[in-house]
Amino acid sequence: MFACLILSLLAAGLFGYRWKRAETQLRKTVEWTHFVMDSFGTSMEFPRPPYATGIRDTVYWQWVATMGQLQARGARQVARHWIGLRSTLLDEVEIAQLKQEGLEDPPRQLRESLMARADLIPFPGVLGGTMRIEDESIVLLERPYAFARFDDGHIGGSMLLQYSVLSGGRVDWQRLWASRE
């Protein structure tokens, strides 16, 4: 009995440490995301209209629109990159290990494999809805855990999952906990 108590206290301490570390990493990610998003506002400056009378306005505005589209495309790519990093707590070592186990792009592949596994949701949809996991709701915690929210458009919930990478880069998921809201 005493050994179980000591073991449970050690496990609680370990999970508390991991939680604190995850919160610190989340805070750093939020600060970096704000920095990146603030820099978008200052980098999207368009050139002033030319003062020469020989240049037609339509050519100038077509050029401005093309430059704006190119800058917006680059900004979207950067934003997608940071959104992907924001929802993962996997560090570079864990990502490298997952790559060695057969995953080419571990965060993307883990999310896609989890979204395809609606059978892990233990609650049925209501009013004709189908329960599903959305990409934005998945947070990849330290290996081998993930957190995901699910809903059917009417009700939803959350679940904690554990994964393992099988041969051939396949991912096996196991639900550890789920709650409906």
N, C-alpha and C positions, 0 to 999 in steps of 0.2 A: 504494500500500500504506500509506504514511504517512498519507495523507488519510483512508483507511478507519479506521485506528486512532484518529485524532483524532475523527472523526465518531462512532465507537462509544463513545469515552470521554465525549463530550458527551451522547450519548443515555443512557448509564448514569448520568451525573450528574443529568440531568433526571428520570429515573425514580426515582432515589434521593431527590431533593427531593420529588417527588409522594408517594412512599411515606411519608416522614417527616411531611408535611403531613396525610396521611390518618390516620396513627397519632395525631397530635395531636388531630384532630377526633374520632376514635373515643374517645380518653380523655375529652374534654370531654363527649361524648354519654353515656358510661357514668356520669360523675359526675352529670350532670343527671338521668339516669334513676334513679339511686339516690336523689337528692334528692326527685324526684316520688314514687317508690314509698314512701319513708319518710314523706312527708307524707300518704299515704293512711291510714296507721295512726293518725295523730293526728286526722284529720278525720272519722272515722266514729264519732262519739259519739252514743249514744242518750239521750233525755231520761229523767230519773228517773221512777219511777211516781208518779202523783198521790196525795196524802195524803187528799183529800176522799173521804168515804164514799159520796157520791152517784154517782160515776163507776164504771161497771162495768169489771172487769178485761179482758174480751174486747174492748171498744172500744179500750181503751188499747193492747193488744197488737196489734190489727189496725193501729192507727195507727203503732206502732213498726215493724211489718213493712213497711208501705207506705213509710215514710220510709227504711228500710234498703234496699229495692229501688230507690228513686230515687237514693240515694247510690251504690249499687253500679253502677247504670247509668251514672251520670256518671263514676265511676272507671274503668269499662271503656272508655268513649269516650276518656278521657284516655290510658289505657294503650295503646289501639289507635293513637292519634295518635303517641305516642312510640315505639312499636314500628316504625311505618312510617318515622319519621325516623331511627331507629337504624340501619336497614339501607340507608341511602342516604348517599353522600358528595357528592351533587349540591348545589351551593350555590344561593342564591336567584337569582343571575344566570343560571346554567345552566337552572334551572327556568323562568325567564321566557322564555329563548330557545326552549325546547322548547314552551312555550305559544304563542309566536308562530308556530312551525312547524306548529301544528294539534293539539297534545295538550292536552286540558282539564285533566287531572290526571296530569302526566307520571310520577311514581313508580308510581302504580297502573296506568296503561296500559302502561308498559314491563314491569312484572312480569307482567301478564296476557298480554301478547303473547309474552313469553318462555316462560311456562308452557304456552302452546298450541303451542310449537315443539319437541316431543319429537324431531323429525327431526334436530335439531342434535346430539343425543347420539350419538357415534360407536360406542358399544358396545351389543351386544344384551343383553337381560335373560337371566337364567339361571333354571332350574327353573320355567319358565312365567311368570316375572315380566315386567312391562313397565316399562322405564325411564321415569322422569318427573322433572320439576323441581318441587320444592315451593316455595311462596311464601316461607316463612321462610328458605330457603337462598339467596335471591337478594340480592346486595349490589350496588347501583348505584354504581359507582366514578365518578371524574370523567369527564365526557363525552368520548368516546363509548363507554366501557367498562363491562362488567358482569361479575361473578363469580357463578357458580351451582354448587351441588352437585346431584347427581342420584343416584337409586338405584331399585332395583326391589324392595326389601324384603330382598334377600340380599346384593347387592354394590352398590357406589356409586362415585362419583368426583367430580371437579371439572372445571370448564372456565372459560376466560376468553373473553368474547365482545365483539364490537364491533357497535354498532347505528347506524343512520341513519334519520331520519324522512323518509318519502316524502310526496308530495302526498296530501292527504286525511287526514292523521294516521296513516297506516299506518307500521309500524316494520319495517325490514329488518334481520335479524340475520345475523352472520357469526361462525362459531367460529374463534378464533385458536389455542387450545390446549386440550387435554383430557387427563386422566389418570384411569385406573381405579385404585381402591384395593383 
